[in-house]
Amino acid sequence: MLLSNDDGIESPLLAALKQEIESLPGVEVVLSAPHENRSGASQATGPNRLIVDRVYRDGTLFGYAVHGEPAEAVRFAIVMLSGDRGFDLVVSGINSGSNVGATSHQSGTVGAAMEGQYHGIPSIAISQNSRGADTRRSAKFAANLVQRYQREGAPEGTVLSVNIPAGELKGVRVRPMGDSRLQPAAYEIQSESGSRTTYRRRRRVVQSTDSSSDTFAYQDGYIVITPLKFDWTDHDFIGEVASWNLQLVEF
C-alpha cells in the first residue's frame, strides 16, 4: 500500500501512522509525501520538472520526499514506485487539523486520497484535531480500517474521509459533508513595500447547526466518516440545464 500526506514527510503524525500500519500482518508500505508542508493544496499539480529525495532514518529507507503537491507525490509513486503488483490501497494522513464539511475540497490530505482514487485505487484520508487529539488512537483507527479492507475488500470509486476530534470520544458516526467549519475572517497586513503588500490570512471556526452533517458530528465529539466521490456532478440539475436548450452563438 501507499502512504502519503500533505503536512510533509517530516510530520510525526505520518511516522506514527506508518509505524502502526507496518505492524499489520501482510502489509508492505511505500511512503511518498511532499518534502514540506503543502496543506490546502487540494488535488493541485505542479510543473513538469520534479525533484525527489530519498529519505533515510537509522540507515533504512523511510520514504520519498517529492518537491511538489500531495497529489503529485501520490501520482509519482503510482507511476514509478508501485512495481509489478501495483498498490492495493492509498492512505493519506494523519493530517494535523480536521477536514470536515466544505474544507474537504481544499484539503491536500483529501486531494492525495482523491488522486489515488483517480487512478482506480481505493483510498482513505485520515485527519485529526490539531490540538489535543491522541495520534496513537488515530493511527490505530486507521489501521483497523486497513484491516477491514484486507478482509472484506474496499469499496470501488469511493474515498473514505475520516476525522477524529480531540478529547473523550462518544463513538463513530457516518455522515455526509455539510457546513464549513473554517471560514475566512480577515487578511491582516504584515508589511508594505512600494506596490507590494504582504497579508496574513486569518480564519475563524464556525459551529455547525446542521445535525445531519459531518461537521456537527465531529464538533459533538464523534469520529466521523464521510464517503466521498471523485465525480462532482450535480446529477439533480442536469435535466434542468438541458431544458434551457442552449445553442451555439454565431460570431
N, C-alpha and C positions, 0 to 999 in steps of 0.2 A: 504494500500500500504506500501511498504518497502522503507526506505530511508537509504542510505549509502554514503560513500565517500572513498578517500584514504589519505586525509590530517589529518585524525584523528578526534575523537569525540569532541575535544575542538575547532575545527575550527569555527570561527564566521560565515564563509560562509555557513557551514552546518546548523547552528542555524537559519540563515536568510532564508534559503530555507525551513526548517521545519516550521517556523512561517508562511510563505506565503502559503504553501500548506495546512497547517492545517486550514487556513481561508476559504478554499473552502468548499462548502456545500457537505455533504455526504462522506467526505474523512476522514478516520482514518489512522493515521501514526504510524508505528512502526519503530524505529530508531536502527540500528545495524551497528556500524562502528569500524574501528581499534582504539585501545586505544592510539596510537600515529601515527605520520606521516609515512605512508608507500608508498609514491609516487614512481612510477616507478616499482611497483610490478607486473604489468600486471595481469594475472589470476593465479598467483602462489598460492600454498597451503603450509601448514606447517606440523609440527609433529602432531601425533595423540592426544597428550595431549593439551587441550585447556582451557585457563583461561578466564572467562568472568565476568566483573564487571557491576553491576547496577549503573547507574549514575543518581543522583537526583539533581534537581535545584528548589529552592524555595519549597522544600518538595514534589515535584512531580517527578515521573519517567520521565527522559529526554530520556534515551536510554540505550543501552547495548554496553559496551566497550569491544571489542574482542581483546585479545592479539594474533593477527595473521594478516594475509594479508587481503586486502579489499574483495577479492573473498571469503575468509573464513568467514568473517563477514556476507556476504550475504547468504552463504551456511548454516551457523549456524541458521540464522533467518528463512530461509525457512523450515528447518527441525524441529526446536524447538519452534519457536515463531509465526508460521502462523495460528495456531488454526484450527478449522474445515473448515473454508471457504477458507483458503489459501490467498495468495497475488494476486491481480489482476495487479499489476504494481511494478516495481523496478525503483527508480530514484537514480542515483549516482551523487553526487556533493554537492555544487558547487565547482569545483576544482580551485585552485589558479594556473593559468597557462594554456595555450592553449594545446589542444591535436589534432592538425590538422596534416594531412599527415601521414607519417610513424611513428610519435610519438605515434599514437593511439595503436600500437602494444605493446608499453612499458608501457602504462598508466595504473595505478591502478584504476583510475576512470572508464575508459572504461572496464577494466578487471572485475570490480564489476558488471557493467551492463551486460557484457557477461555472467557472472555466473548466473544472473537471467534468461537470455535467454536460457542458457544451461538447466535450469530446466523448460523451457517452459513458462516463464513469460515475457510478453512484458517489455522492459527496455529502459530507457533514460539516457544518460550521459550528464551532463552539465559542461562546462568548460569556464573560462573567463580569460582575460588578467590579469596577476598577478600585473600589475601596472596601476592603474587609472581607472579600469573598475567599472561601477556602479553596485554593488552587488544587490541592490533592483531591478534594472531593469532586471538583470539576473534571479532573483528569480521569478519575475512576468512573464517573458517569459516562464520559466519552468512550472509555474502554468497554463499558457494558454495552453501549450501542454497537461498537465494532463487533463484539462477540455475538450479538443478536443477528447482525448481518451475516456473520460467518455461518451461523446455524440455519437461518431461515431465508437467506437471500436478501438482496437490497431492492427497494422499490425503484422501478425504472422511471427516468425522467423527472426525478424529484430530489431537491436538496433539503435536508433537514437542518434547520437553523435552531440551535439550542442556546438559550440564555439563562444564566444561573445568577440569582441575586445573592447578596451578602446576608449574613445573619442566619437565624434559625429558619429552616425551610419547612413549608407546610405540605409540600408534595410536588407532584408533576401535573401540569396542565398542557393540553394540546389546543392551541388557539390560532386563529387567522391573524394576519397583520392588521394592525389598527392603531390610529393616533400617531403622533410624532412626539416622542419623549424629549428630544433635544431640538430646540428651535433657536434661530439666530436672535441675539439680543442687541448687539451693537458692534461697531467697528471703531476701536479706540486708536487714536493717533499715537504712534510710538516715536516717530521722527519725521522731519520735513527737510528736504534739501532741494532747492530750485523747484523744478516742476514735478519732483517725485515725493510722494508721501507713503510712509510705511504704516500699515494698520495692524492691529492685533484683533482677531475675531473673538468675540465673546458669545457664548451660548448659554441658554437657561434651560433648566429641567422643568417640563410641564407635566403635571399629574393627569393621567388618563381618567376619563369619566365613562368610557365605554367598557362595561363589564364583560363583554364578549371578546375583547381584544387581547392580543399577546402582551401589549404594554401594561394593561390593567393587571393581568395575572402576575407578571413579573414584579410590578410595584407592590403587589399584595403578598409577596414572599414565596411564590411558586417558581420552580424550574419550568420554563415554558418552551414547548417545541412547536415550531411552525414549519409545515411542509411548503416549500417554495418551488415554483415552476420557472423555467427559463423563458417560456412564452409569456410575453406581457400583453398579448392581445385582449382587448375588451370585446369578448365574443357577444355580449348582450347588445353592443352598439353597432355591430357590423351591419345588420339589416337596416338600421336607421340611416347610416351613412349611404348605403346602397340605394335607398329610396330617394336620395337627393338627385339622382340621375345626372351627376356631374358630367360635363362634356369638355372636350379639348377646346382651348381658346385659340382662335386664329390670330397670327401676328402679321 
